[in-house]
Amino acid sequence: MDDLRDLFATNLRRLRHERGLSQDDVSAAAEMDRSYLSEIENGKFHVSLKIVAKLSRVLEVEPAEFFRLPAKTDQRRV
């Protein structure tokens, strides 16, 4: 990942998809504009701690989950 903004965006999309929620669902529950959520998911904006807290509440995860690095796959050749 190039920066935390990209990591946050990737994890936000993953968590939303895992829960079967649309951007409309999440943005309404987090009381934010859907287009703003889309821009966050596309890594175009840095988010405030207030937004992290709202999204954590809606997606029912600890804030740290948005900054978790993806698991590395085993790249050994067999």
C-alpha positions in Angstrom: 0.0 0.0 0.0 1.3 3.4 -0.9 -0.2 5.2 2.1 -2.7 5.0 4.9 -5.4 6.6 2.7 -5.2 3.7 0.3 -5.1 1.1 3.1 -8.2 2.7 4.7 -10.0 2.8 1.4 -9.3 -0.9 0.7 -10.4 -2.0 4.1 -13.5 0.1 4.1 -14.6 -1.4 0.8 -13.8 -4.9 2.1 -15.7 -4.5 5.3 -18.7 -3.0 3.6 -18.8 -5.8 1.1 -18.4 -8.5 3.8 -21.5 -7.1 5.4 -23.5 -6.9 2.2 -24.0 -3.2 2.6 -24.3 -0.7 -0.2 -22.6 2.7 -0.1 -26.1 4.1 0.3 -26.7 1.9 3.4 -23.4 2.9 5.0 -23.6 6.6 4.2 -27.1 6.9 5.5 -26.2 5.2 8.8 -23.1 7.2 9.1 -25.0 10.5 8.3 -22.7 11.4 5.4 -23.2 12.0 1.7 -22.9 8.9 -0.5 -20.6 10.7 -2.9 -18.2 11.5 0.0 -18.2 7.9 1.0 -17.4 6.9 -2.6 -14.5 9.4 -2.7 -13.2 7.9 0.6 -13.4 4.4 -0.8 -11.5 5.5 -3.9 -8.7 6.9 -1.8 -9.3 10.5 -2.8 -9.7 11.9 0.7 -8.0 11.6 4.1 -10.6 11.0 6.8 -11.0 12.7 10.2 -11.1 10.7 13.4 -14.8 11.6 13.6 -15.5 9.9 10.3 -13.4 6.8 11.4 -15.5 6.6 14.5 -18.8 6.9 12.5 -17.7 4.2 10.1 -16.5 1.9 12.9 -19.9 2.2 14.6 -21.8 1.5 11.4 -19.6 -1.5 10.3 -19.3 -2.7 13.9 -15.5 -2.9 13.9 -12.7 -1.4 16.0 -11.2 1.6 14.3 -7.9 -0.2 14.0 -9.5 -2.7 11.5 -9.4 0.1 8.9 -5.6 0.1 9.1 -4.9 -3.6 9.2 -2.4 -4.7 6.5 -3.7 -7.4 4.2 -2.5 -10.9 5.0 0.5 -11.9 2.9 0.0 -14.9 0.8 2.5 -17.7 0.8 4.7 -17.0 -2.2 6.9 -20.1 -2.0 7.1 -22.1 -5.1 6.2 -25.8 -4.9 
